[in-house]
């Protein structure tokens, strides 16, 4: 017979060390002798492995939220986002592939943009923490806004949430809904597959607004998209926050 054995390393011994010990135990006959001592007379040999599958070390990353003025949710399209990401990467001295936008939402008069940075080639003396400090400084001293303007995106940049460093990707947090500023308003968060924060552009947003308005029998001007965020929920690529204002005879509860 062939027996496949799996051993999970839950203590201080690594999977690699356990694999070596298992192979030695079989090849030297120690495990076979232990079986004979219990009345099981067999011969053992290694047919495949042992192979260790170590859990990968989490990749440090940082997230920060900045507020942009001079741009809207609709106008901050894939092109504008690409320009902004390139400016962030330039200020941090990192490849643009290390920087991504995890979410975009309306925050008062500003456009709130959540940035994720996963440094791939930290040089000697550079840490994720130092990258976080560089990002904060670039926002505060205006150099990030200048870099974006030089690349063709004229926006003001403010720091809404200071960069936070985590080991690996943060766990998925289900969306929460807070009371809207305007009365008689419906707020919902829906998941959409097949789209990203970058590809869900103004035309897609208009199409969704029109579809929601038609379904509810309200004017499209009563429907707004308040935020678009990358999703960790199963079956969804982005989460979209929608607000519908009840201006007719239908109450917000009915809508």
N, C-alpha and C positions, 0 to 999 in steps of 0.2 A: 504494500500500500504506500501511497504518498500522502503525507500529512503536511498541510500548510499551517504554520504557526505564526501568530502575531503577538508581539509584546509591546505594550505601551509604556513608555518611560514617564513615570509620574514623580520620580524622586530626583536626586541630584546626579544620577548617572544618565549620560546622554544616550540617545538611540544608537549612535555610532559605536559607543563603548559596549552597549548591550549586544549589538550585532556581533562584535568580535568575541565577546564572552560566550555567546550562544554557539558560534562556530567552533570555538575551542572546546566547549563542553561536549559537543557531538564527536569531533574528530579525535579527542583524547579518550573517549569512552566514559567520561565521568557521568554523563546523563544516562547512558546505557546501563552503567553499573547501578545507578540509583533506581532504575526500573527493575533490574534483576533482584535487588534487595527487597522489592515489594512483590516479587513473585512473577514479574512480567519478563520473560526471557525473549529478547529480540536483538536484532542487529540494526544499528542506525548508520546512515550516511547522509551527507549533505548533497541534495540534488540541485538546489538553486539558492542563491543568497548565502547567508543572510544579508539583506539590503536594508539600510537605514534611511528613513524618510524623516529628516529633521524639519521642524516647524521653522519657516523662514523668519529671520529677525525683522521686526517691524521697521518700516522706513519712516524716519522722522519727517514731519511736514509741518507747515504752518498755515494758518488761516487768518485772514483779516478782512474787515469790511470798511470800504471807503464810500464816501458820498460824492457823487458827480453832479455838478450844476452845468446847465447849458445843453443838456441832452435828455431825451425822454425814453420811456420803455420801448416805444416803437422805433425811434431813430437810432437807438443803441443796438444796431444790427450786427451781423457777423463781421462786416468790414470794420466798423467802429470798434468792436470788441477785439479784433485782431490787432488793430493799431494800439489800443490801450495795453493789451497783453505784451506786445513788443516793447512798449515804453517801460512797463514794469520790469521785464526781463533785462532790459538795458541798464536800468538803475541798479538792479541787483547783481549784474554781471553773471547772469545765468542764461542757459539756452531757453528760448521761448517755449520749448516743449515742457519745461519744468513748471510753467505757470498756466493756470486755468481759471475760468470763472465758474463758480459753483452755483451762483444765484444772482438774480437781478430783481429788485422790487422798488416800488415807490415809497419813499420815506419823506413825507411832507413835500418840501420844494426840491428835494434832492432825489437822485436815483441811487439807491443803495446797491452796491456791487460787492458780493462776497468773493474774495480771491483765495485760491489755494496754491501754495508753492511747495513742490516736492523737489528739493535740490538733488541733482544727480551727480554732480562732479565738484563737491566741496574741496577746495584747495587747502593746503596746510595752514592752520591758524584760523580757518573759517568754519563756523558752526551754524547750525540752523538758528540758534539764538542770535548770532551776529547778523545773519540775513534778516531776521525779524526786526532788529534794531535799525538796519539800513533801510528797510521798507518804511518804517515809521518816520525816519528822518527825511526820506525822499518826499513823503506826503506833506510833512509839516513845513519843510523849507521851500516847497514849491517846485523842486526839481522834477518831480514826476509829472506835474501839470505841464511844465515847460517841454519835457521830452515828448509828451503826447501832442502838444501844440505844434512842435517842429515836424511831427510825423503826419499832421493834418487833422488832428482831433482837438479842437479848442474847447477844453472843459476846465472847470474849477474842481479841485480835488480836496476833500476833507477826510480826516480819519474818524470814522464812526465807531469802530471797534479795533482796539490795538491787536497786533499780531499775537496769536497764541500758538505755542508749539505742542504737538502731540506725537506720540509714537504710533505711527500707522494711521490708517483712515479712521476717523471718528465714527462711532456706532450710529446707525440710522435712528433718527428721532422723528416720531410721527408729528405731522403738522398740527399746530394749535391755532385757534381762531380767537382773536380779541375783538372787542366791540368796535364797530366802525365809528368814524367821526360823525357821519351823517345818519339821522334817524331813518326808520322805514327802509333799512338796507339788508339785503341778504348777502352773506359772505360764505363762500365754499372753496375748498381746495380739491381739485381733481387731478388724477394721474393720467398722463398721456404717454403712450409708447411710440417709438419710432422717431422721436424728436430729441434735440438737445437744446441747451440754453442758447447756443450759437445759431442753430438752424431754424428755431421757431421765430421767424422774422415778422415784420409788420404785416405782410400779406396774410400769413398764417394767423396772426392775432386778430386781424379784421374778420377772417373767415370764422374763427371760433366765436367771436362776439356776435356775428350775424346769426350763427346757428343757435346760440343760446337765446338770443332775442326772439328768433322765430319760434323756438320751442315754447317760450314762456308767453309769447304774444305781447311783448313790450317793444318799445322803440330801442334800436341799437345804441342810442346815446345814453340809455339808462344802464348799459352794461359796460363795465370796465375790467381790464386785467390789471391787478395790483402787484403781481409778482410771478416770476418764473424761476424755479429752483431745480437743480439736479436732484434726482430722487434715488434713494436706496431701497425703495419699496419694490417688492416683487411685481413684475409686470408693468412697471412704469419707468420711463426714462427721465421725465420731468414732472414736477408738480406745479400746477398753475392756480394762483389765487384769483378768484372771480368775485366781483361785487356787482349786485343788481339793486338799483334804487327803485322802490315802488312809488311811481308818480301817478298811477291811475287808480282805478277802483279796487284793484287786487291788492290785498295786504301783503306785507313782507312774509308773514307766516304762510300764506297760501302760495306765494312764489317759491 
